[in-house]
Amino acid sequence: MCIFISIISYHIDTVGHNRISHMTTDKTAIITGAYGAIGKAIAGNIASKGFQTVLIGRDETKLRSACKEIADKTGNKNIRFEVVDLSRKLSIMDLASRWNGQLNILINNAAASPRRRIETPEHIEIQFATNVLGYFRMTECFSGFMKNLDDARIVNVASYWAGGLDLNDLEFKKRKYDNDSAYRQSKQANRMLTVAFAQRYKQFGITVNACHPGDVNSKLSNDLGFGGHESPDEVSFTPVWLATDPSVKNITGKYFEHQKQTDCIFSRDEDAIERLYKICESY
C-alpha cells in the first residue's frame, strides 16, 4: 500500500497542428524515461495515436523539450510531463497521490547504467532502484487507476540482454560491481516481475507484458559499451505495438522480441519469481 506525500508537479501546455495519424481518444498513457532515445520515440508514437500522453523523468528541461518536440511533430495537444525520480519511492508515490482519473497504458522504460556503483539517498544501488524497483513501484502505485477498465495494459521494456540475477546480492554488495552485469540482472528481473504482476492483475483485466525493443545508439547503450544499428522509431515499435495493437489485447505475462512472442527461460522458475516479488515488496 502506498502512503502518499505531496511535493511539486510540473505540467506543460503544448500547441501543434492536427497531424495525429491514427485515432483521437480520451485514453491516457504514461511513459517513463521519456526523453531518452527509446522513451521519446515511444512517447511520440503513442501521442501520434491520439492518447493523452504523460512523459516522466528526472530532468525538467529535457522533459519540456521532448513534450514540445512531440507536440509539434504529432499535433497532439494533450501532452504533459511530470518530474519524477524513478529511483526514489516517495517521488513515485507523490505522483500517484496527485493522479486524477484513469490510466489506460503504463510503459515502464526508464533505466540507468552508471559505470561505477552509486547509491540513492535511501542507500539502494541505483540500477536496482531505477530499473527494477522503479518498474515495481510504478506498477504497484498506478495499477489501481487501471483496474476493471476496458483493455488496460502495462508494458515493461526489458531486453534480450538479461541474466545473472543473484537473489542474495541484488545490489552488488557482495559481488564486484560492473554496470553490464547489473544491467543484465535488472532486465532479467523485469521479465520475471512481468509474470508475477500478470498473475496478480489478470482478474482486474490488466495485461502485463515485457519486450526487447531493439538496439539503438543511446546514452544507455554507450554506458554499457555498445552502439546500436536501429533507429529510435524502429526500437519503439514493439513497445507501442504491445501497448495499443488489438491483436495482443488479451495476452498477458509474455515476453516479445520484434513483435513476436518469444520463449523466456526466466518465466519458468515460479519460486524465484515469487521470491523476487517479495524482496521488491519489502523495499
PAMILO-847735 format. One line per field, with one value per residue (C-alpha): residue number from 1; x, y, z. Coordinates in nm, 3 decimals, decimal comma. Example, Ala and Ser with C-alpha at 12.3 -4.5 7.8 and 13.67 -1.06 7.14 Angstrom:
BEGIN
i <- (1_2)
x <- (1,230_1,367)
y <- (-0,450_-0,106)
z <- (0,780_0,714)
//
This chain:
BEGIN
i <- (1_2_3_4_5_6_7_8_9_10_11_12_13_14_15_16_17_18_19_20_21_22_23_24_25_26_27_28_29_30_31_32_33_34_35_36_37_38_39_40_41_42_43_44_45_46_47_48_49_50_51_52_53_54_55_56_57_58_59_60_61_62_63_64_65_66_67_68_69_70_71_72_73_74_75_76_77_78_79_80_81_82_83_84_85_86_87_88_89_90_91_92_93_94_95_96_97_98_99_100_101_102_103_104_105_106_107_108_109_110_111_112_113_114_115_116_117_118_119_120_121_122_123_124_125_126_127_128_129_130_131_132_133_134_135_136_137_138_139_140_141_142_143_144_145_146_147_148_149_150_151_152_153_154_155_156_157_158_159_160_161_162_163_164_165_166_167_168_169_170_171_172_173_174_175_176_177_178_179_180_181_182_183_184_185_186_187_188_189_190_191_192_193_194_195_196_197_198_199_200_201_202_203_204_205_206_207_208_209_210_211_212_213_214_215_216_217_218_219_220_221_222_223_224_225_226_227_228_229_230_231_232_233_234_235_236_237_238_239_240_241_242_243_244_245_246_247_248_249_250_251_252_253_254_255_256_257_258_259_260_261_262_263_264_265_266_267_268_269_270_271_272_273_274_275_276_277_278_279_280_281_282_283)
x <- (0,000_0,130_0,145_0,137_0,334_0,265_0,560_0,550_0,413_0,515_0,298_0,333_0,073_0,158_0,031_0,052_-0,131_-0,363_-0,125_-0,248_-0,215_-0,441_-0,705_-0,816_-0,901_-0,969_-0,733_-0,420_-0,071_0,235_0,585_0,878_1,225_1,053_1,332_1,590_1,629_1,381_1,146_1,097_1,027_0,774_0,605_0,594_0,434_0,182_0,096_0,057_-0,228_-0,414_-0,354_-0,329_0,041_0,233_0,612_0,800_1,164_1,401_1,515_1,255_1,440_1,465_1,104_0,982_1,183_1,056_0,694_0,730_0,906_0,638_0,352_0,499_0,554_0,220_-0,022_-0,139_-0,211_-0,278_0,082_0,232_0,517_0,580_0,920_0,976_1,292_1,208_1,484_1,305_0,992_0,850_0,880_0,672_0,418_0,383_0,284_0,033_-0,116_-0,181_-0,308_-0,665_-0,870_-0,799_-0,480_-0,502_-0,138_0,175_0,505_0,791_1,100_1,332_1,674_2,014_2,351_2,628_2,979_3,051_2,833_2,613_2,350_2,034_1,985_1,798_2,122_1,992_2,215_2,084_2,042_1,832_1,646_1,566_1,549_1,375_1,216_1,113_0,912_0,778_0,668_0,512_0,315_0,209_0,112_-0,066_-0,241_-0,526_-0,611_-0,619_-0,836_-1,153_-1,104_-1,153_-0,809_-0,566_-0,206_0,132_0,442_0,783_1,072_1,321_1,594_1,729_2,048_1,940_2,070_2,291_2,036_2,152_1,864_2,113_2,301_2,064_2,255_2,609_2,712_2,894_2,993_3,225_3,004_3,016_2,738_2,692_2,626_2,396_2,205_2,165_2,040_1,787_1,649_1,607_1,421_1,192_1,094_1,035_0,827_0,617_0,499_0,430_0,223_0,040_-0,082_-0,194_-0,371_-0,540_-0,855_-0,876_-0,845_-0,492_-0,241_0,131_0,392_0,765_0,970_1,312_1,271_1,578_1,927_1,965_2,263_2,187_2,347_2,242_2,394_2,708_2,743_2,727_2,993_2,761_2,620_2,308_2,203_1,830_1,661_1,463_1,140_1,230_1,302_0,984_0,766_0,740_0,656_0,397_0,252_0,219_0,053_-0,200_-0,244_-0,578_-0,407_-0,242_-0,536_-0,585_-0,229_-0,053_0,260_0,462_0,791_0,827_1,107_1,039_0,661_0,686_0,620_0,947_1,020_1,156_1,362_1,326_0,948_0,972_1,107_0,796_0,973_1,239_0,974_0,780_1,093_1,198_0,850_0,857_1,205_1,093_0,781_0,997_1,163)
y <- (0,000_0,347_0,632_0,949_1,268_1,577_1,762_1,963_1,879_2,019_2,047_2,184_2,319_2,220_2,351_2,189_2,130_1,838_1,567_1,282_0,986_0,713_0,796_1,050_0,906_1,004_0,730_0,819_0,672_0,713_0,658_0,659_0,760_0,958_1,185_0,914_0,777_0,491_0,660_0,973_0,765_0,555_0,867_1,024_0,721_0,686_1,056_1,018_0,775_1,045_0,930_1,178_1,128_1,185_1,189_1,104_1,158_1,347_1,635_1,909_2,081_1,763_1,674_2,016_1,995_1,643_1,749_2,042_1,831_1,560_1,811_1,993_1,667_1,498_1,786_1,622_1,899_1,655_1,607_1,692_1,586_1,505_1,536_1,210_1,039_0,678_0,553_0,701_0,560_0,885_1,057_0,786_0,782_1,159_1,142_0,867_1,076_1,359_1,146_1,217_0,985_0,656_0,524_0,300_0,238_0,229_0,179_0,122_0,219_0,426_0,273_0,372_0,202_0,407_0,273_0,288_0,173_0,458_0,453_0,658_0,876_0,572_0,371_0,146_0,065_0,287_0,033_-0,191_0,113_0,253_-0,043_-0,285_-0,106_0,180_-0,061_-0,238_0,078_0,240_-0,078_-0,109_0,255_0,303_-0,031_0,097_0,351_0,073_-0,191_-0,303_-0,074_-0,199_-0,302_-0,163_-0,257_-0,245_-0,286_-0,345_-0,255_-0,529_-0,674_-0,988_-0,887_-1,047_-1,294_-1,343_-1,243_-1,318_-1,305_-1,294_-0,994_-0,779_-0,460_-0,586_-0,553_-0,887_-0,909_-0,667_-0,417_-0,374_-0,198_-0,465_-0,738_-0,511_-0,416_-0,778_-0,870_-0,585_-0,689_-1,046_-0,910_-0,706_-1,020_-1,219_-0,948_-0,923_-1,277_-1,203_-0,895_-1,062_-1,332_-1,079_-0,839_-1,075_-1,074_-0,696_-0,703_-0,559_-0,724_-0,711_-0,799_-0,744_-0,690_-0,634_-0,315_-0,343_-0,197_0,178_0,405_0,588_0,712_0,388_0,164_0,377_0,345_-0,031_-0,017_-0,072_0,126_0,028_-0,028_0,055_0,395_0,514_0,474_0,115_0,021_0,190_-0,026_-0,336_-0,147_0,067_-0,240_-0,421_-0,115_-0,049_-0,324_-0,513_-0,843_-0,860_-0,729_-1,035_-1,168_-1,135_-1,250_-1,295_-1,175_-1,038_-0,957_-0,783_-0,815_-1,191_-1,381_-1,541_-1,813_-1,669_-1,906_-1,675_-1,718_-2,087_-2,063_-1,982_-1,996_-1,747_-1,516_-1,510_-1,463_-1,167_-1,017_-1,044_-0,891_-0,594_-0,559_-0,548_-0,226)
z <- (0,000_-0,086_0,168_-0,036_0,027_-0,180_-0,332_-0,659_-1,003_-1,338_-1,646_-1,996_-2,234_-2,590_-2,918_-3,259_-3,582_-3,639_-3,754_-3,535_-3,763_-3,625_-3,369_-3,114_-2,776_-2,417_-2,303_-2,110_-2,129_-1,908_-2,045_-1,803_-1,909_-2,180_-2,302_-2,378_-2,730_-2,687_-2,443_-2,651_-2,961_-2,769_-2,633_-2,978_-3,138_-2,857_-2,891_-3,266_-3,197_-3,005_-2,650_-2,369_-2,311_-1,989_-2,006_-1,688_-1,597_-1,369_-1,590_-1,629_-1,914_-2,118_-2,046_-2,152_-2,473_-2,550_-2,496_-2,734_-2,995_-2,982_-2,985_-3,285_-3,469_-3,394_-3,341_-3,020_-2,767_-2,482_-2,377_-2,041_-1,819_-1,457_-1,290_-1,104_-0,981_-1,057_-0,827_-0,527_-0,368_-0,234_-0,571_-0,738_-0,456_-0,473_-0,838_-0,765_-0,482_-0,727_-1,015_-1,126_-1,342_-1,506_-1,664_-1,969_-2,058_-1,845_-2,026_-1,784_-1,979_-1,756_-1,700_-1,569_-1,604_-1,441_-1,480_-1,109_-0,823_-0,698_-0,425_-0,391_-0,082_0,059_0,016_-0,263_-0,560_-0,836_-1,118_-0,894_-0,760_-1,106_-1,341_-1,106_-0,811_-1,040_-1,255_-0,947_-0,770_-1,077_-1,136_-0,773_-0,733_-1,067_-1,117_-0,902_-1,173_-1,434_-1,272_-1,449_-1,749_-2,100_-2,227_-1,969_-2,045_-1,875_-2,091_-1,935_-2,163_-2,081_-2,303_-2,461_-2,276_-1,949_-1,694_-1,393_-1,132_-0,777_-0,531_-0,246_-0,383_-0,587_-0,503_-0,566_-0,204_-0,215_-0,581_-0,755_-0,936_-1,307_-1,492_-1,757_-1,500_-1,302_-1,616_-1,731_-1,386_-1,387_-1,725_-1,605_-1,306_-1,534_-1,722_-1,404_-1,238_-1,554_-1,485_-1,118_-1,197_-1,486_-1,248_-0,989_-1,225_-1,469_-1,254_-1,298_-1,676_-1,681_-1,911_-1,831_-2,091_-2,143_-2,454_-2,601_-2,803_-3,025_-3,040_-3,066_-3,015_-2,689_-2,369_-2,202_-2,471_-2,475_-2,097_-2,147_-2,419_-2,714_-3,003_-3,196_-3,555_-3,532_-3,528_-3,224_-3,421_-3,506_-3,146_-3,025_-3,246_-3,026_-2,701_-2,882_-3,055_-2,722_-2,570_-2,846_-3,103_-3,093_-3,177_-2,832_-2,631_-2,410_-2,398_-2,063_-1,883_-2,203_-2,347_-2,701_-2,944_-3,277_-3,236_-3,180_-2,861_-2,755_-2,503_-2,179_-1,965_-1,666_-1,656_-1,565_-1,212_-1,013_-0,678_-0,787_-0,936_-0,611_-0,406_-0,622_-0,592_-0,214_-0,195_-0,406_-0,196_0,119_-0,001)
//
